[in-house]
């Protein structure tokens, strides 16, 4: 697995790094010199190690911000000192002053503090080689920390899979949606891509439970979840929202395409009966509400969900078995009779 390194600084800094770090077969380097872009990148794609150029605007703020992020505390942060005014002070005041600067850097959030030298004297070249060796040694420390984090994450993923999965349908549950939706919104806004959301509900589901019992109702939900998974695209993420309600996040999907997805799901559910067992087939339909991410929507997705839910209620009021939302014309397929059961 490649090691991910974020360089916060100028592209000229790359040329001063040891050749080993610039090896694309071992390290994946990303260079960013804007603090807001760096924060977004770290939140969406956390690197293993961050190299911060001290002379870059926002460098100390980035160190301090990273230190405050409990969920990102495993990222190893190395501050590379190249500020000319401090290099002059280093030469004038000696090692005690250098140690004081190191203590300040560590308090500000850096895990390591390394000086970069810019003059070309023979002594400086030797020191630069020493600093490069020190940088490689600190990278080794950071990689050990990242590996321990990966091992811990693998264990946590097993536990999270249990906590975030719906035991009946094997889809992700509402708790998982509360975690994933803000992440998808942040990602869409960072990369300036579209994001849409579908809420769907099984029409007259209570009649299924009342007529056949809750075990049959549970089996119907399992079959519905399976059919949804089989007819979604790879980037679509389905969740069981609660009861007979489901939510689907459609990443990189504009309103018009979301409508096509919703209409296809509406059709594949209504056109084929669900085989509960060898003797019982049940026909059901679904109603769907669609919303698309807008600039004014909150980062947690509450307004996005509320808008889709409102469109779902409109679909129910319009007679069910239809798609409503996304500022487009409502979609009403040919109505089918609800809860038509066939026993063989």
N, C-alpha and C positions, 0 to 999 in steps of 0.2 A: 504494500500500500504506500502511495506517495505521501510525503509529509507536506502539509499545507503551511506556507509561510506568507503572512501579510506584511508587506513593507510599507510603512507609513512614512513617506518622504519623497524626494525627487528621484527620477530615473537615473540621475548621475550617481546616486548612492550605490546602485547595483554594481557598478564597475569597481567599487572599492571593496566589495565583499569577496571572501575566499572563493576560489573556483568551485569547490565542493558544493557550495550553496547554490551556485548557478547551474548545477547539473540537472537538466530537465527530467532525467530518468529517476532521480531520487527526490527532488523537491519541486513542488508546484508553487511558483512565486506569483503573487498579485501585488501590484504597486498602486497605491492611492495616496494623494496628497491633500485631500479635502477631509476635514474631520467629520462632517455630516455624512459624507459618502462612506467613510471608514466605519462609523458607528452602525450604519445600515447594513453594510457588508458583514460585519462581525456578528450582528444579530441574526442574519439570514444564513450565512455560511461561516460558522466559527472556524477560524484557522487553528492549527496546533500551536503556532508560535507567531508572535508579532515583533517585528523589528521597527523601532520608532526612531526617526532621525530628530535629534533634539532641536535643531535649528528650524524645523518645519513648523509653521503656524499651527497651534493647537496640540502640539506634541505632549506637553505636560497635562493639558486637559484630558487628552485621550488616556494617559496613564491613570489619572485619578478616576475617570469614568469607569475604566475597566476594573479597577480595584473595588468599586462599589457594586459590581454585578455578580451576585452570589452564584448565579447559574453559569457564569463564564470564568469563574475563579481558577479553573484548571489551565486556562491559556497562559503560556509562558511569555512574559513581556520583557524584552531587552531594549533598554534605552541606549542609543548610540550617540555619544556626545561629540558634536562637531561645531559647537558655537565658538566662533573665533575669539570673542572676548573672554571666554572661560579658558580657552587654550593658553592665552597670554597669562591669565592668573595662575594656571597650573605650573607654568614655567617659572614664575616669580616666587610663588609661595611654597612649592614643594609638595611632598607626599601627605602632610597633615591636612593641607587644604584640599587635596584630592580626595582624601578619606571623608572629609566633611561633605563634599559634593556628592559622594557616593551615598552617604547616609541620607541626605536630602532626597536624592532620586528614589531610593528604596521606600522612604516614607510617602512619596508621592504616588507610589503604585507600581514601580518597576520591580521586576524580579532580579534583574541584573543591570549593571551600569558599566559600559565599556567606552573608553576614549578612542576617538579616531583622530589621527594626526595628518596634517595636510602638507607640511614642508617636505622637501626632498633631500634633506641632509642624510648622510650615511647612518647617523645615530637614529634618526627618525624612521628610516626604512627598516632598521632592525627592530625598533619598537613596534612599528606597524605589523611586522611579521608576528611578534609576540601577541599583539592585540588580536590578530586574526586567529591565532591558536586559541586564545582565550574565548573568542566568539564561538569557535567550533566546539569548545568544551562546554560552554553555556548552552549551545544547541543540543548537545547530548543530554544535558540535564533536562531541558525542555521536552525532549523526545521521550525520556523515561516517564516524565509526568504525564505526557499525552497518552502513552501506552497504558499506564495505570488507569487513566480516565476511560479509555476505550474498553478495557476489561470490566470496569465498573458499569459502564453503559450497557454492555452486553447482558450483564446480570439484571440491571434495571429494566431493560427492554422486555425481558421475560416476565418480570413482575408487572410492567406497564401493560403488556399484551393482555394479561388477565384482568387488570383493573379497567382498561379502556375498551374492552370487548363486550358486546352484548351476548350473553350466554345462549339465548334462544336462536338468534339469526346468524350469529358469528360475524356480524358487521361491527364496525366501531360504534360505541355508544355516545350518549349525549355529552358525557364528560370529555370524551375524545374530541367531539365537535367544539366544545368550549376552548380547547387547547389549539386545535388545528386551524379554525377559522381566522383568528387574529394573525396567525403565522402566514396564511395564504393572502390575507389582505395586505400585510406588510410587504410580502414578496411581490404582489401585483403592483403596488405603488412604487416600489424600488425599481423594478424592471419596466414600469410603464406598460403593463399588459392588462388585458381585460379579465374580469372575474365575474362569474354569475353563480346563482344559487337556486336550487329547486326544493320546495317543500311539497311532498305528496302525501295523500291520505287515502286509505282504502274506503270506498263508498259503502255505506250501510254495513260496516263490519260488525256492529253489535248484533245484527240479525244472524250472522254466522254463528256467533257464540250462543245466542238464544235458541237457534234451531238445532245446531249440531253439538254444542258443548265447547268448552274452552280448549280442550285438547285438539279438536279439529281446527279451531281458530289459530292456535299456536302453529299447527302444521301448515296452515295456509300462509302465515307470515314467514315461515321458513322457506317455503317454495317461492313466495314473492321476492324475498331477499335474494335468493339464488338467481331468479330470472332477471332481476335488476342488475346484479353483478355481471351476468353473462352478456348483457346488452349495453353496458357502459364502455366508454373509451378508457384507455389506460390511465389518462390523467384525471379522470373523474373519481371522486371519493364519496362513497355512500355511507350514511350513518343511520342507525335507528334512533329517532328523536324521542320516541316514547309511544307506547301503545301500538296503534296501527299507522303511525306517522313516521315518515322517513325524510331525511335531508340529504341532498347531493351537492357537493361543491364542484363547480365546473371551472377549473383553472384555465387561464389563457382562452377564455370563451366570451365572445360578445353576445349581446341580447339576441340577435337573429339566430345565431348558432345554438344558443340555449333553447330557443323555441323549437328548433328542429329536434334536439335531444329529447325535450319533454314530450313532443308529439309522438316520437317513436316509442318512448316508454308507455305512453297512454295506449298506443295501438297494440304493442306486444302483450300488454296485460289483458286487454279486453278481448283480443281475437282468439285466444286459446284458453280453455278451461284448465283449472289446476287439479291434478290428480292427487287427491288426498290419500287414497289407497286403491286397491283393485276394484272396489265397488262404487266409489264415490268420486265424482267430478263436480267442481264448483266453479261457476263463472262469476267473476267480480270485475269491477272497474275501479279506476283511481281518478282523483281530482288533483290538479297540480297548480301551484303558484310559483311564479318566477320573478326574481329580482336581480338587478345587475349593479355592480359596485359603482357608486357615484362619489365625486370628490368630497361632498359634505358628509358622507357616511363615517361613523365612528370606527376607531381601530379595532374594537372588539367584535364588530359584526352585528351588534344588537339592532341597529336600524335596518341593515340588510335583511336580517331574519324577520323583523317585524313587517317589512314591506312584502316579502314573499308570503308570510302568513296571512296578511290582509288580502292578497290576491287569491290565496287558497280559499279563504272564506267567500270571496266573490264567485269562485268556481263552484263552490257548494251551493250558493244561492242561485246560481244560473242553471241548476239542474244536475250538477255533478258530471263525472266522466268528461272533463274538459280541461283545457289549459288556459290560464289567465296570467297576464303580466307583461313586463318588459316594453311597455308603451306601444306594443303591436296589437293587431287585431286579435281578439279572443278566438280560441280554436275550439270548435264544438264538433267532435266526430259523430258519426251516426250512432244514435243511442241504442244501447242493448239493455235487455231486461236484467235487473240486478238480482244476485243471489239465485241464479238458475242452477239447480243441482240435477245431475243425471246419475242415477244409480243403475248399475248393470246387473 
